[in-house]
Amino acid sequence: MNIVLFAVFMVLLVLATIKYAPIVTELVSEPEEFRDLIQSYGYTGVFIFVLIQIIQIVIPVIPGEVVQVAGGFVFGTWLGTLYLMIGVILGSVCAFFAARLLGYPLVRSFVSENKLRRMRELMQGKKSDAVIFILFLLPGLPKDVLTYIAGLTPVKSVRFLVIASMARFPALLASAYLGHNLHEKDYLGAIIISSVAVLLFVGGYIFKDRIIGKMQEFTTEKQDER
Protein backbone atom coordinates (compact mmCIF):
# COMPACT_ATOMS: atom_id res chain seq x y z
CA MET A 1 0.00 0.00 0.00
CA ASN A 2 2.82 2.40 0.92
CA ILE A 3 4.51 1.64 -2.39
CA VAL A 4 1.37 2.63 -4.28
CA LEU A 5 0.94 5.79 -2.20
CA PHE A 6 4.59 6.65 -2.70
CA ALA A 7 4.31 6.21 -6.47
CA VAL A 8 1.15 8.32 -6.62
CA PHE A 9 2.66 11.05 -4.43
CA MET A 10 5.86 11.20 -6.47
CA VAL A 11 3.97 11.39 -9.76
CA LEU A 12 1.79 14.20 -8.39
CA LEU A 13 4.80 15.99 -6.95
CA VAL A 14 6.73 15.80 -10.22
CA LEU A 15 3.72 16.97 -12.23
CA ALA A 16 3.05 19.79 -9.76
CA THR A 17 6.71 20.82 -9.85
CA ILE A 18 6.76 20.90 -13.65
CA LYS A 19 3.44 22.73 -13.94
CA TYR A 20 3.31 25.06 -10.95
CA ALA A 21 6.89 25.74 -9.83
CA PRO A 22 7.74 27.96 -12.83
CA ILE A 23 4.36 29.73 -12.60
CA VAL A 24 4.65 30.48 -8.89
CA THR A 25 8.28 31.55 -9.19
CA GLU A 26 7.50 33.88 -12.08
CA LEU A 27 4.46 35.34 -10.32
CA VAL A 28 6.15 36.23 -7.05
CA SER A 29 9.26 37.50 -8.87
CA GLU A 30 7.16 40.40 -10.23
CA PRO A 31 5.84 41.97 -6.99
CA GLU A 32 3.73 44.69 -8.64
CA GLU A 33 1.92 42.22 -10.89
CA PHE A 34 1.65 39.70 -8.08
CA ARG A 35 0.07 42.30 -5.79
CA ASP A 36 -2.44 43.31 -8.46
CA LEU A 37 -3.33 39.66 -9.04
CA ILE A 38 -3.83 38.90 -5.33
CA GLN A 39 -5.84 42.08 -4.76
CA SER A 40 -8.06 41.35 -7.74
CA TYR A 41 -9.48 38.38 -5.79
CA GLY A 42 -10.50 40.53 -2.82
CA TYR A 43 -10.52 38.68 0.50
CA THR A 44 -10.03 35.40 -1.36
CA GLY A 45 -6.58 36.65 -2.30
CA VAL A 46 -5.38 35.91 1.23
CA PHE A 47 -6.27 32.22 0.82
CA ILE A 48 -4.58 32.14 -2.58
CA PHE A 49 -1.40 33.58 -1.09
CA VAL A 50 -1.44 31.09 1.80
CA LEU A 51 -1.92 28.29 -0.75
CA ILE A 52 1.11 29.54 -2.69
CA GLN A 53 3.17 29.43 0.50
CA ILE A 54 1.97 25.87 1.18
CA ILE A 55 2.94 24.84 -2.36
CA GLN A 56 6.37 26.42 -1.85
CA ILE A 57 6.98 24.28 1.26
CA VAL A 58 5.78 21.06 -0.37
CA ILE A 59 7.76 21.72 -3.56
CA PRO A 60 11.21 22.65 -2.24
CA VAL A 61 12.56 23.84 -5.61
CA ILE A 62 10.46 27.01 -5.39
CA PRO A 63 12.59 29.70 -3.70
CA GLY A 64 11.00 30.47 -0.34
CA GLU A 65 12.65 33.86 0.11
CA VAL A 66 10.96 35.25 -3.01
CA VAL A 67 7.50 34.20 -1.77
CA GLN A 68 8.22 35.67 1.67
CA VAL A 69 9.33 39.04 0.31
CA ALA A 70 6.27 39.10 -1.95
CA GLY A 71 4.08 38.57 1.12
CA GLY A 72 5.44 41.70 2.75
CA PHE A 73 5.11 43.63 -0.51
CA VAL A 74 1.42 42.73 -0.85
CA PHE A 75 0.20 42.69 2.75
CA GLY A 76 2.74 44.70 4.74
CA THR A 77 5.09 43.56 7.48
CA TRP A 78 2.73 42.17 10.12
CA LEU A 79 -0.10 40.77 8.01
CA GLY A 80 2.46 39.44 5.55
CA THR A 81 4.28 37.67 8.38
CA LEU A 82 1.00 36.28 9.74
CA TYR A 83 -0.08 34.84 6.38
CA LEU A 84 3.41 33.48 5.78
CA MET A 85 3.37 31.76 9.17
CA ILE A 86 -0.01 30.17 8.43
CA GLY A 87 1.26 28.91 5.07
CA VAL A 88 4.53 27.66 6.55
CA ILE A 89 2.74 25.76 9.31
CA LEU A 90 0.20 24.15 6.96
CA GLY A 91 2.87 23.37 4.36
CA SER A 92 5.10 21.88 7.05
CA VAL A 93 2.23 19.68 8.21
CA CYS A 94 1.84 18.37 4.66
CA ALA A 95 5.57 17.71 4.20
CA PHE A 96 6.05 16.21 7.68
CA PHE A 97 3.19 13.73 7.42
CA ALA A 98 3.95 12.88 3.79
CA ALA A 99 7.40 11.76 4.96
CA ARG A 100 5.97 9.95 7.97
CA LEU A 101 3.43 8.13 5.81
CA LEU A 102 5.58 7.34 2.78
CA GLY A 103 8.88 6.92 4.58
CA TYR A 104 12.52 6.83 3.56
CA PRO A 105 12.17 6.52 -0.26
CA LEU A 106 10.32 9.85 -0.47
CA VAL A 107 12.92 11.84 1.47
CA ARG A 108 15.80 10.03 -0.22
CA SER A 109 14.59 11.48 -3.51
CA PHE A 110 15.32 14.99 -2.13
CA VAL A 111 18.59 14.55 -0.26
CA SER A 112 21.74 12.46 -0.37
CA GLU A 113 22.17 9.41 1.84
CA ASN A 114 24.98 11.01 3.85
CA LYS A 115 23.10 14.24 4.59
CA LEU A 116 19.92 12.36 5.39
CA ARG A 117 21.74 10.17 7.90
CA ARG A 118 23.46 13.14 9.58
CA MET A 119 20.28 15.17 9.91
CA ARG A 120 18.28 12.24 11.25
CA GLU A 121 20.91 11.51 13.87
CA LEU A 122 20.86 15.13 15.01
CA MET A 123 17.08 15.45 15.13
CA GLN A 124 16.52 12.29 17.13
CA GLY A 125 19.31 12.81 19.69
CA LYS A 126 18.98 13.73 23.36
CA LYS A 127 19.02 17.46 22.55
CA SER A 128 16.66 17.22 19.59
CA ASP A 129 14.60 20.28 20.58
CA ALA A 130 17.65 22.57 20.63
CA VAL A 131 19.01 21.01 17.46
CA ILE A 132 15.76 21.47 15.54
CA PHE A 133 15.51 25.09 16.67
CA ILE A 134 19.07 25.88 15.56
CA LEU A 135 18.71 24.08 12.24
CA PHE A 136 15.55 26.03 11.38
CA LEU A 137 16.99 29.30 12.67
CA LEU A 138 20.26 29.14 10.71
CA PRO A 139 20.20 30.84 7.28
CA GLY A 140 21.45 28.85 4.33
CA LEU A 141 19.92 25.52 5.32
CA PRO A 142 17.09 23.96 3.26
CA LYS A 143 14.26 24.27 5.80
CA ASP A 144 11.64 22.58 3.63
CA VAL A 145 13.84 19.52 3.05
CA LEU A 146 14.61 19.43 6.79
CA THR A 147 10.85 19.26 7.41
CA TYR A 148 10.63 16.12 5.28
CA ILE A 149 13.61 14.64 7.15
CA ALA A 150 11.97 15.40 10.50
CA GLY A 151 9.04 13.25 9.43
CA LEU A 152 11.37 10.24 9.50
CA THR A 153 12.38 10.81 13.13
CA PRO A 154 10.51 9.92 16.33
CA VAL A 155 9.96 13.61 17.17
CA LYS A 156 6.34 14.38 18.04
CA SER A 157 4.58 16.27 15.25
CA VAL A 158 3.14 19.10 17.35
CA ARG A 159 6.41 19.60 19.21
CA PHE A 160 8.35 19.76 15.96
CA LEU A 161 5.91 22.19 14.32
CA VAL A 162 5.98 24.55 17.31
CA ILE A 163 9.78 24.58 17.55
CA ALA A 164 10.39 24.87 13.80
CA SER A 165 7.78 27.62 13.40
CA MET A 166 9.27 29.64 16.26
CA ALA A 167 12.73 29.29 14.72
CA ARG A 168 11.51 30.37 11.28
CA PHE A 169 9.61 33.40 12.55
CA PRO A 170 12.55 35.90 12.55
CA ALA A 171 13.42 35.14 8.92
CA LEU A 172 9.78 35.42 7.85
CA LEU A 173 9.43 38.74 9.68
CA ALA A 174 12.62 40.10 8.11
CA SER A 175 11.53 39.03 4.62
CA ALA A 176 8.08 40.57 5.04
CA TYR A 177 9.69 43.77 6.35
CA LEU A 178 11.97 43.85 3.31
CA GLY A 179 8.97 43.41 1.00
CA HIS A 180 7.11 46.22 2.79
CA ASN A 181 10.12 48.53 2.42
CA LEU A 182 10.25 47.80 -1.29
CA HIS A 183 6.55 48.60 -1.60
CA GLU A 184 7.03 51.88 0.27
CA LYS A 185 10.11 52.63 -1.85
CA ASP A 186 12.24 52.80 1.29
CA TYR A 187 15.26 51.59 -0.60
CA LEU A 188 17.77 52.40 2.14
CA GLY A 189 15.94 50.14 4.60
CA ALA A 190 15.58 47.49 1.90
CA ILE A 191 19.31 47.62 1.13
CA ILE A 192 20.22 47.30 4.82
CA ILE A 193 17.90 44.33 5.37
CA SER A 194 19.01 42.69 2.13
CA SER A 195 22.69 43.13 2.97
CA VAL A 196 22.28 41.62 6.42
CA ALA A 197 20.19 38.76 5.00
CA VAL A 198 22.76 38.01 2.29
CA LEU A 199 25.63 38.04 4.81
CA LEU A 200 23.75 35.70 7.14
CA PHE A 201 22.77 33.41 4.28
CA VAL A 202 26.30 33.22 2.88
CA GLY A 203 27.74 32.73 6.36
CA GLY A 204 25.22 30.01 7.15
CA TYR A 205 25.89 28.28 3.84
CA ILE A 206 29.68 28.43 4.16
CA PHE A 207 29.84 27.36 7.79
CA LYS A 208 26.85 25.02 7.91
CA ASP A 209 28.97 21.85 7.84
CA ARG A 210 31.17 23.17 10.64
CA ILE A 211 28.14 24.18 12.70
CA ILE A 212 26.45 20.83 12.15
CA GLY A 213 29.71 19.10 13.13
CA LYS A 214 29.83 21.07 16.39
CA MET A 215 26.20 20.17 17.06
CA GLN A 216 27.02 16.49 16.50
CA GLU A 217 29.92 16.74 18.96
CA PHE A 218 27.68 18.48 21.48
CA THR A 219 24.90 15.90 21.30
CA THR A 220 27.45 13.04 21.43
CA GLU A 221 29.06 14.50 24.54
CA LYS A 222 25.70 14.86 26.25
CA GLN A 223 24.79 11.27 25.43
CA ASP A 224 28.16 10.04 26.74
CA GLU A 225 27.66 11.96 30.00
CA ARG A 226 24.44 10.10 30.54
DORO-407509 format. One record per atom (N, C-alpha, C): residue in one letter; y, z, x. Coordinates in pm, whole numbers, plus 50000, padded with zeros to 5 digits. Layout:
<sites>
aYZX ...
</sites>
This chain:
<sites>
m498795000050083 m500005000050000 m501265000050086 n501255008750192 n502405009250282 n502624996050353 i501534989050384 i501644976150451 i502354966050360 v502004966250234 v502634957250137 v504114960650122 l504394973750107 l505794978050094 l506594974450218 f505974976450334 f506654973050459 f506984958150465 a506004949850429 a506214935350431 a507334931250335 v507304937050215 v508324933850115 v509704938250164 f509774950550217 f511054955750266 f511604947050379 m510754943350472 m511204935350586 m511684921650542 v510974915550448 v511394902450397 v512764903750329 l512924913950246 l514204916150179 l515314919050278 l514994927050380 l515994930550480 l516434918250559 v515464910050598 v515804897850673 v516634888450587 l516224886650462 l516974877750372 l518384883150348 a518484896350327 a519794902450305 a520674901150428 t520064902750546 t520824901550671 t521354887450687 i520494877550661 i520904863550676 i521984859850574 k521824864750451 k522734860650344 k524024868650342 y523904882050355 y525064890550331 y525784895350456 a525094896650568 a525744901750689 a526944893150730 p526804879850737 p527964871750774 p529084872650671 i528724873350542 i529734874050436 i530534886950446 v529814898150457 v530484911150465 v531344911950590 t530804907650703 t531554908150828 t532834899750820 e532714887950763 e533884879250750 e534914885250654 l534434890950545 l535344896850446 l536184908050506 v535504917750566 v536234929550615 v537014926550742 s536754915050806 s537504911350926 s538874905650891 e539104902650764 e540404897750716 e540954908150618 p541604918750669 p541974930150584 p542864926550465 e543804917350484 e544694913650373 e543894907250259 e543034897850293 e542224891150192 e541214900750131 f540664909450214 f539704919250165 f540364928850067 r541574933350098 r542304942150007 r542574935249874 d543024922749881 d543314915449756 d542044913849673 l540924911249738 l539664909649667 l539264922749598 i539294933749672 i538904946749617 i539824950649501 q541124948649520 q542084952449416 q541984943649292 s541484931649309 s541354922649194 s540304927649095 y539414936549140 y538384942149052 y538824955048985 g540054959349010 g540534971848950 g539744983749000 y539424992948908 y538685005048948 y537275001648998 t536734990548951 t535404986448997 t535394983349146 g536554980149200 g536654977049342 g536184988449432 v536375000849384 v535915012349462 v534395011849477 f533695008949369 f532225008249373 f531754996649462 i532504985649458 i532144974249542 i532304978049689 f533384985049721 f533584989149860 f532494998849906 v532165008549821 v531095018049856 v529775010549877 l529515000549793 l528294992549808 l528294985149941 i529454980049981 i529544973150111 i529234982750224 q529734995150213 q529435005050317 q527955008550320 i527325009250203 i525875011850197 i525115000450265 i525504988150234 i524844976450294 i524994976850445 q526184980950493 q526424981550637 q525484991550706 i525195002650639 i524285012650698 i522855007250700 v522445001250590 v521064996350578 v520804984350669 i521834976050688 i521724964450776 i522534967250902 p521914972751004 p522654977651121 p523444967051198 v523134954251179 v523844943951256 v525284942151211 i525634946951092 i527014946151046 i527814956851118 p528924953251184 p529704963051259 p530354973551168 g529974985951186 g530474996651100 g531954999251116 e532464998051239 e533865001151265 e534794992151185 v534414979451170 v535254969951096 v535344973950948 v534214977850891 v534204982350750 v535044994950735 q534945004150830 q535675016750822 q537175014650830 v537615006150921 v539045003150933 v539544996350806 a538734987450751 a539104980550627 a539264990550513 g538455001050511 g538575011250408 g539915018050411 g540395021450531 g541705027550544 g542815017850509 f542625005250541 f543634994950511 f543814993350360 v542694993750288 v542734991550142 v543125004050065 f542555015450102 f542695027550020 f543545038550083 g543965036850207 g544705047450274 g543775056850349 t544355066250421 t543565074850509 t542565083350433 w543045091150335 w542175101250273 w541215095250172 l541695086550084 l540775080149990 l539805070950064 g540315064150167 g539445055550246 g538325063550311 t538685075250366 t537675083850428 t536675088850324 l537165092650207 l536285097450100 l535275086750060 y535745074650034 y534845063849992 y533885059950104 l534365060550228 l533485057850341 l532375068250351 m532755081050331 m531765091750337 m530695090050229 i531125086550109 i530175084349999 i529215073050036 g529765062050087 g528915050750126 g527985054050240 v528495061550338 v527665065550453 v526515074350407 i526805084050321 i525765093150274 i524695085650195 l525115077150102 l524155069650020 l523375059650106 g524055052950198 g523375043650287 g522385050750378 s522775062750425 s521885070550510 s520645075150434 v520825078550307 v519685082150223 v518705070550215 c519235058450193 c518375046650184 c517615044250314 a518345044750428 a517715042050557 a516705052950593 f517075065550570 f516215076850605 f514885076150530 f514965074150399 f513735074250319 f512945061250332 a513625050350366 a512885037950395 a511995040150517 a512555046750620 a511765049650740 a510655059650710 r510965069550629 r509955079750597 r508825073750514 l509145064250428 l508135058150343 l507325047650418 l508015039250495 l507345027850558 l506895030650701 g507445041050762 g506925045850888 g507345038251013 y506545040451116 y506835035651252 y507095020551262 p506305011951199 p506524997451217 p507934993051179 l508504999151075 l509854995351032 l510854998451142 v510855010651193 v511845014751292 v511615007451424 r510355004851456 r510034997851580 r510624983851582 s510884978251465 s511484964951459 s512974965251497 f513584977351498 f514994978751532 f515224983051676 v514284990651732 v514554997451859 v513324996751949 s513564997252079 s512464996352174 s511585008852169 e510365007352217 e509415018452217 e509945030452296 n510535027852412 n511015038552498 n512145046452431 k513125039252375 k514245045952310 k513795053452186 l512885047452112 l512365053951992 l511685067152028 r510885066952131 r510175079052174 r511155089952217 r512165086152297 r513145095852346 r513925102152233 m514375093952138 m515175099152028 m514345108151937 r513115104351913 r512245112551828 r511985126151892 e511755126052021 e511515138752091 e512735147852081 l513915142052095 l515135150152086 l515345155751946 m515155147351844 m515455151351708 m514455161251650 q513275162151708 q512295171351652 q512025183351744 g512945185451841 g512815196951931 g513325209651867 k513325220451947 k513735233651898 k515215233851860 k516025225851928 k517465225551902 k517845212751828 s517025208851733 s517225195951666 s518565195151593 d519015206151533 d520285205851460 d521445202251553 a521505209051668 a522575206351765 a522455192251821 v521245188051846 v521015174651901 v521465163951803 i521085165251678 i521475155451576 i522995154851563 f523635166451563 f525095166751551 f525745159451667 i525295162051789 i525885155651907 i525635140651907 l524415136651873 l524085122451871 l524975114751773 f525235120751657 f526035113851555 f527535115751576 l527895124851665 l529305126751699 l529725117551812 l528815115051907 l529145107152026 l529465092551990 p530585087252038 p530845072852020 p529885064652106 g529665052452064 g528855043352145 g527375043652117 l526935052752028 l525525053251992 l525315046751855 p524205039751836 p523965032651709 p523555042351597 k524525047551525 k524275058051426 k523315053551316 d523425041151274 d522585036351164 d521115035451207 v520895030951332 v519525030551384 v518995044651402 l519845053951446 l519435067951461 l519005073851326 t519645069351219 t519265074151085 t517845069851051 y517505057451083 y516125052851063 y515165061051147 i515525063651272 i514645071551361 i514445085451305 a515505091551252 a515405105051197 a514385105851084 g514225094651012 g513255094350904 g511825095850952 l511585093751081 l510245095051137 l509975109151190 t510965117751185 t510815131351238 t510585141251124 p510165153451156 p509925163351051 p511195169550992 v512365165651044 v513615171750996 v513745170250845 k514205180750780 k514385180450634 k515515170950599 s515325163150493 s516275152550458 s517675157850431 v517785168250349 v519105173550314 v519805179150438 r519045186350519 r519605192150641 r520135181150733 f519345170750750 f519765159650835 f521035153150780 l521045150250651 l522195143250591 l523475151350603 v523375164450586 v524555173150598 v525075172950741 i524185174950837 i524585175550978 i525155162151025 a524435151250995 a524875138051039 a526205134150975 s526375137450848 s527625134050778 s528805141850836 m528595154650865 m529645162650927 m530025156851064 a529035152651140 a529295147251273 a530025133751266 r529765126051162 r530375112851151 r531775113351092 f532125124551030 f533405125550961 f534605122551051 p534715128351173 p535905125551255 p536105110751283 a535025103551312 a535145089251342 a535575081451218 l535035085251101 l535425078550978 l536895081050947 l537345093350966 l538745096850943 l539655089051036 a539285088451164 a540105081151262 a540175066251228 s539055060551188 s539035046251153 s539885043451029 a539765052150929 a540575050450808 a542065052050840 y542385061450928 y543775063550969 y544305051251042 l543475045451126 l543855033151197 l544115021951096 g543225020350998 g543415010050897 g544685012150818 h544985024850785 h546225027950711 h547455024550795 n547415027650924 n548535024251012 n548765009151019 l547675001651024 l547804987151025 l548444982050897 h548024988050784 h548604984050655 h550094987150649 e550484998650705 e551885002750703 e552684996450817 k552014988150897 k552634981551011 k553164991651114 d552505003051120 d552805012951224 d551955009451345 y552414999551419 y551594994051526 y551475003551646 l552495011851667 l552405021451777 l551275031351752 g551235036851629 g550145046051594 g548795039151601 a548755026551556 a547495019051558 a547025016751702 i547975013751791 i547625011351931 i547095024151995 i547735035451965 i547305048252022 i545895051651976 i545665050751844 i544335053751790 i543295044151845 s543635031451851 s542695021351901 s542355023952048 s543365027252126 s543135029752269 s542215041652290 v542475052352216 v541625064252228 v540205061052183 a540085053652072 a538765050052019 a537985041452118 v538665031852179 v538015022952276 v537555030952398 l538405039852447 l538045048152563 l536825056852532 l536835063052414 l535705071452375 l534435063252359 f534585051452298 f533415042852277 f532825038352410 v533695033552500 v533225028852630 v532605040352709 g533275052052705 g532735063652774 g531385067752719 g531275067952585 g530015071552522 g528915061652555 y529285048752559 y528285038452589 y527815039252734 i528775041252826 i528435041652968 i527605053953003 f527995065352946 f527365077952984 f526305082852886 k525955074452789 k525025079152685 k523665083052743 d523165075252838 d521855078452897 d521915091752973 r523025093953043 r523175106453117 r523275118353021 i524025116352913 i524185127052814 i522855130152747 i522145119652709 i520835121552645 i519875128552742 g519945124852871 g519105131352971 g519405146252980 k520695149752978 k521075163952983 k520585171352859 m520655164552745 m520175170652620 m518665172952627 q517945163452687 q516495165052702 q516175176952793 e516935178252902 e516745189652992 e517025202752920 f518095202752840 f518485214852768 f517415219152669 t516925209552590 t515905213052490 t514585217052557 t514265210752672 t513045214352745 t513125228452800 e514305232052853 e514505245452906 e514365255952796 k514945252952681 k514865262552570 k513435264252523 q512685253352521 q511275254352479 q510465262252581 d510765260252713 d510045267452816 d510325282452811 e511605285952775 e511965300052766 e511165307152657 r510845299552554 r510105305452444 r508625306952480 
</sites>
